[in-house]
Amino acid sequence: MTDKEIIGKVHAAVYRQCRNRGYAAPVDVLMDIGVLSKQNYENWRFGRIPYLEAVCSVNLRKLSFILHQMRVYAQKAGLKPSFTCYKQWGVKKKIGQGRRPVVPLRFSKSGDPGVERWYAAHFVDSTQISHLKSNQSG
């Protein structure tokens, strides 16, 4: 995939996600453009894979470029970043104990906080969310 193809696919994926649900998430964009399979995403969410980058089908330069293009599109479209905490699925609570343990997930091999933050950023279209909510209730 060339950089030009990536730009087109990323921008189209972000546009579609924002139109359908009011926000776009990097993990969903990676799945939409074919860089991350649904199976690998689920394996990562259940903690079977140590970090998300390990199962993406492109190198780190392209992953970084994809995240950058999401930010470029978000800025042009006036989308606001909302940082989300990704937690491991399927963590069982032990009988007789209080709260369930929360296991945060890692996106990158490096674990760099800046990189982790951009993987966890959902880009929100407040106007579209309001529109979707009014259509739902009306």
C-alpha positions as CSV (number, residue, x, y, z in Angstrom):
1,M,0.0,0.0,0.0
2,T,1.4,3.4,-1.0
3,D,1.2,6.4,1.2
4,K,-1.3,8.0,-1.1
5,E,-3.5,4.8,-0.9
6,I,-3.2,4.9,2.9
7,I,-4.3,8.5,3.1
8,G,-7.4,7.8,1.0
9,K,-8.3,4.7,3.0
10,V,-7.7,6.3,6.4
11,H,-9.7,9.5,5.6
12,A,-12.6,7.4,4.1
13,A,-12.6,5.2,7.2
14,V,-12.7,8.1,9.6
15,Y,-15.4,9.8,7.6
16,R,-17.6,6.6,7.6
17,Q,-17.1,6.0,11.3
18,C,-18.0,9.6,12.2
19,R,-21.0,9.5,10.0
20,N,-22.3,6.2,11.4
21,R,-21.6,6.7,15.1
22,G,-20.2,10.2,15.7
23,Y,-16.6,9.2,16.4
24,A,-13.7,7.3,14.9
25,A,-11.2,5.1,16.8
26,P,-7.7,4.1,15.6
27,V,-8.3,0.3,16.2
28,D,-11.5,0.5,14.1
29,V,-9.7,2.4,11.3
30,L,-6.9,-0.2,11.4
31,M,-9.5,-3.0,10.9
32,D,-11.4,-1.0,8.2
33,I,-8.3,-0.6,6.1
34,G,-7.2,-4.2,6.5
35,V,-4.1,-3.7,8.7
36,L,-5.7,-5.4,11.7
37,S,-7.9,-8.5,11.6
38,K,-10.9,-8.8,13.8
39,Q,-9.5,-12.0,15.3
40,N,-6.2,-10.4,16.2
41,Y,-8.1,-7.4,17.7
42,E,-10.1,-9.7,19.9
43,N,-7.0,-11.7,20.9
44,W,-5.4,-8.5,22.0
45,R,-8.5,-7.4,23.9
46,F,-8.6,-10.7,25.8
47,G,-4.9,-10.3,26.6
48,R,-3.6,-13.1,24.5
49,I,-1.2,-10.7,22.6
50,P,1.1,-8.4,24.6
51,Y,0.7,-5.3,22.4
52,L,-1.4,-4.4,19.4
53,E,1.5,-3.4,17.1
54,A,2.6,-7.1,17.1
55,V,-0.4,-8.2,15.1
56,C,-0.7,-5.4,12.6
57,S,0.2,-6.3,9.0
58,V,2.3,-3.2,8.3
59,N,5.5,-1.9,9.8
60,L,5.8,0.8,12.5
61,R,6.5,3.6,10.0
62,K,3.2,2.9,8.2
63,L,1.3,2.5,11.6
64,S,2.7,5.9,12.6
65,F,1.7,7.4,9.3
66,I,-1.8,6.0,9.7
67,L,-2.2,7.5,13.1
68,H,-0.8,10.8,11.8
69,Q,-3.3,10.8,8.9
70,M,-6.1,10.3,11.4
71,R,-5.0,13.4,13.3
72,V,-4.7,15.4,10.0
73,Y,-8.2,14.4,9.0
74,A,-9.6,15.1,12.5
75,Q,-8.0,18.6,12.6
76,K,-9.4,19.5,9.1
77,A,-12.9,18.1,10.0
78,G,-12.9,19.8,13.4
79,L,-13.0,16.5,15.4
80,K,-12.0,16.6,19.0
81,P,-9.7,13.9,20.5
82,S,-11.2,12.0,23.4
83,F,-8.7,9.7,25.1
84,T,-10.0,6.3,26.1
85,C,-8.7,3.7,28.5
86,Y,-8.7,0.3,26.8
87,K,-9.1,-2.5,29.3
88,Q,-8.7,-6.3,28.9
89,W,-11.8,-8.2,28.3
90,G,-12.8,-11.4,30.1
91,V,-11.1,-10.6,33.5
92,K,-13.0,-12.8,36.0
93,K,-13.8,-11.5,39.5
94,K,-12.9,-13.9,42.2
95,I,-15.9,-15.1,44.4
96,G,-16.3,-13.1,47.5
97,Q,-14.1,-10.2,46.4
98,G,-15.2,-6.7,45.6
99,R,-14.3,-4.9,42.4
100,R,-13.0,-6.7,39.3
101,P,-9.3,-6.0,38.6
102,V,-8.8,-3.7,35.7
103,V,-6.0,-4.7,33.3
104,P,-5.0,-1.9,31.0
105,L,-4.0,-2.9,27.4
106,R,-0.8,-1.8,25.6
107,F,-0.8,-0.7,22.0
108,S,2.9,-0.3,21.3
109,K,6.0,-2.4,21.9
110,S,7.8,0.7,23.3
111,G,5.0,1.6,25.7
112,D,5.9,5.3,25.0
113,P,3.1,7.4,26.7
114,G,2.8,9.7,23.7
115,V,2.3,6.7,21.3
116,E,-0.1,5.0,23.6
117,R,-2.1,8.2,23.9
118,W,-2.6,8.5,20.1
119,Y,-3.7,4.9,19.7
120,A,-6.3,5.5,22.5
121,A,-7.6,8.7,21.0
122,H,-11.2,8.6,19.7
123,F,-11.9,11.5,17.4
124,V,-15.4,12.9,18.2
125,D,-17.8,14.8,15.9
126,S,-20.1,16.4,18.5
127,T,-22.5,17.8,15.9
128,Q,-23.0,14.3,14.3
129,I,-23.5,12.7,17.8
130,S,-26.2,15.3,18.5
131,H,-27.8,14.6,15.1
132,L,-27.7,10.8,15.6
133,K,-29.2,11.1,19.1
134,S,-32.0,13.4,17.9
135,N,-32.8,10.9,15.1
136,Q,-32.8,8.0,17.6
137,S,-35.2,9.7,20.0
138,G,-37.5,11.2,17.4
